[in-house]
Amino acid sequence: MLVAVATLLPFGWLATFAAGLTPWLGTASVSTSSFGLPGGSKLFSVIGHDESSSSFGLDTMLLFSGQEFFVRYETEIRRGMLVISFGPPLRTAASTQYRYVRTNGAGEIAFQVSRTGLYEVRHDASPDGRGYDLDYRVSWGARPAR
């Protein structure tokens, strides 16, 4: 019985999205930090990192022209920044949009879907010259353009 519920849960969730009952496509919670070689007042080179994370949902999805893809975030940044990128799965610099979150707090970032197709969202910590050390939670979804 438990296996059947665990197997059907994602399909039920996708059905609620397809029916327009929820805009949510995924969520992730991440705690991450880097370490490396010091080089004066900056970190010379990141040589490793520690990370604890959990996620649920789709990070690659079919979206339709006219939709708005959005990411809600909560951050606690001690060093570095959160980078959210959105674009086709086979990315080029010209086809990917990036947003940078450098401060603590909560907010929302929106991207307009200009063409129907497959899109992918990524969320990563990025160093600011001193490495990175941050906790963040992101949730993403799609809705009709406002």
C-alpha positions in Angstrom: 0.0 0.0 0.0 2.8 2.4 0.9 4.6 1.7 -2.4 1.4 2.4 -4.3 0.9 5.7 -2.6 4.5 6.7 -3.1 4.3 5.7 -6.8 1.0 7.6 -7.4 1.9 10.8 -5.4 4.0 12.4 -8.2 1.2 11.7 -10.8 -1.4 13.2 -8.5 0.7 16.3 -8.0 1.3 16.6 -11.8 -2.4 16.2 -12.4 -3.2 19.0 -10.0 -0.7 21.2 -11.9 -2.1 20.3 -15.3 -5.7 21.0 -14.0 -4.6 24.5 -12.9 -5.2 23.7 -9.2 -1.6 24.5 -8.2 1.2 26.5 -9.9 4.0 24.6 -8.2 6.5 22.4 -10.1 9.2 21.8 -7.6 11.0 22.8 -4.4 14.5 22.4 -2.9 16.2 23.2 0.4 20.0 23.5 0.4 22.7 24.2 2.9 26.1 24.6 1.3 29.6 26.0 1.9 32.9 25.9 0.1 36.5 25.7 1.2 39.7 26.3 -0.6 43.1 27.8 -0.7 43.5 31.3 0.7 45.1 34.0 -1.4 45.4 37.2 0.6 42.0 38.7 1.4 40.2 36.5 -1.2 39.8 32.8 -1.7 42.4 31.8 -4.3 40.6 28.6 -5.4 37.6 26.6 -4.3 38.8 23.0 -3.9 35.7 21.5 -2.3 32.4 22.0 -0.7 30.0 20.6 1.8 26.3 20.3 1.0 23.1 19.0 2.5 20.0 19.2 0.3 16.6 17.8 -0.4 14.4 18.4 -3.4 11.1 17.3 -5.0 9.6 18.0 -8.3 10.7 18.8 -11.9 13.6 20.9 -12.9 13.1 20.3 -16.6 9.5 20.9 -17.8 7.3 21.7 -20.8 6.2 25.3 -20.7 3.9 27.3 -23.1 4.3 30.6 -24.7 2.7 33.3 -22.6 3.3 31.6 -19.3 5.3 33.1 -16.5 7.8 30.9 -14.8 8.6 32.0 -11.3 11.0 31.1 -8.4 10.3 32.0 -4.8 13.3 32.0 -2.5 14.3 32.4 1.1 18.0 32.9 1.8 20.5 33.2 4.6 23.7 34.2 3.0 27.0 34.4 5.0 29.3 34.5 2.0 28.7 34.3 -1.8 25.3 34.4 -3.5 22.5 32.3 -4.9 22.3 32.0 -8.7 19.1 31.0 -10.4 19.2 30.2 -14.1 16.4 29.5 -16.5 16.5 28.4 -20.1 16.4 25.4 -22.5 18.0 22.2 -21.3 20.7 22.5 -24.0 21.9 25.9 -22.9 23.9 28.5 -24.6 24.9 31.8 -23.1 22.4 33.6 -25.3 19.5 31.4 -24.4 19.9 31.3 -20.6 18.6 33.9 -18.2 20.4 34.4 -14.8 19.3 36.1 -11.6 21.6 36.7 -8.7 20.4 36.9 -5.0 23.1 38.6 -2.8 21.1 39.5 0.3 19.3 37.6 3.1 15.5 37.4 2.9 12.7 36.3 0.7 11.5 37.2 -2.7 10.3 36.1 -6.1 11.9 36.2 -9.5 9.8 35.8 -12.7 10.8 34.8 -16.2 8.6 35.2 -19.3 8.2 32.2 -21.5 8.5 33.5 -25.1 8.3 30.1 -26.9 6.6 26.8 -26.2 9.3 24.2 -25.3 11.3 22.4 -22.7 12.9 24.6 -20.0 15.2 23.9 -17.1 15.7 25.7 -13.8 18.9 25.5 -11.8 19.8 27.0 -8.5 23.4 27.1 -7.2 25.6 28.7 -4.7 28.4 30.9 -6.3 31.5 32.4 -4.7 32.0 36.1 -4.3 35.8 36.1 -4.0 35.6 34.6 -0.5 33.9 31.3 -1.3 30.3 30.7 -0.4 28.4 29.7 2.7 24.6 29.9 2.5 21.3 28.2 3.2 18.4 28.6 0.9 15.0 27.3 0.0 13.6 27.7 -3.5 10.2 26.7 -4.9 9.3 27.1 -8.6 6.2 27.0 -10.8 4.4 28.4 -13.8 1.3 30.5 -14.2 -0.5 32.5 -16.8 1.4 35.8 -17.4 0.2 38.7 -15.3 
